[in-house]
Amino acid sequence: MDISCTICGGKGCSSCKGTGWMEIMGCGITNPHEIVNCGHDSDEWRAFAWGVGVDRVACLKYGISDIRLIYEGDGRFLSQFK
């Protein structure tokens, strides 16, 4: 699921890779092997998976333009969000 980029207002920036859109929810059809691993026949069953990236929502809420900043573990950066 995509939303209009909240950093640039949909005009295009490095956060949205110039598209004006940001993905906040990944989704798709699961691999047939996952169905088999759950004990079902993959010719009879299909599954759809989705999820919200908490890190992406945090970027939107706090105006963080680069998601990698969250994972670098820099205490100076992270201390802003107590």
N, C-alpha and C positions, 0 to 999 in steps of 0.2 A: 504494500500500500504506500503510495506516495502522497506527499503534501507539497504545497508551494513552499519554496525555501524561505525560512524565517530570517535568515541572515541578510539576504539581498532583496527580499521581497519579490522573488521570482524573476529578477532581471538577469541572473547568471553570475556566479562567483566561483571561487575555488572550492568552497564547501559543497556546492551542488554540481561541481564539474561543468559549470557553464550552462546547465540545462534549465535552471530555475525550479527544479524539483528535488526533493529529498525523500529517500526511502526510510520509513519508520517501522514498517512491519514486513518481514520476509514471509514468503508463502510459496507453496508449490506441492506437487504430487510427490509422495514418498517413493523410494526405491522399492521395487517388487521384493527384493531380498528381506526388507524389513517386515513385510507382510508374512513371508514364509517363516521368519524368525519368531513371529508371534503365534505360529501354529495354524495359519490360515492359508488357503489356496490362493496364490497370487493371480490366477486366471479368473477367479470369481470375485475377488475383493480388490479395491483401490482405497487409498487413504490420502487425505489432504492435510498438510501440516502448516501451521502459522505461529507466529510469535512476535511479541513487541520487544525491541531492543531497549532495555532500560538505559543503557549508555547513550543511545540516540535521543531518547526523551530528555535526559539530563542536558545534553548539548543544546537542545532546543530551548529548554527552560532557562538555562544560564547563559545563553548566547555564546557558547564555546564553538569556535569555527573549525577546529581540528580535533576529531575524536581521539586521535593518538595521544593528545595531552593527558587524557584521563588515565591511560595505561602506562605512562612513563614513570609514575610513582614519585614525581617531584613534589616533596612536601610543601614547598613554597606555593606551588600552583594549587594543590589540593586543599591547603589550609583556608582558602577563600570561601569554601563551601561548608563551613561548620554549621 
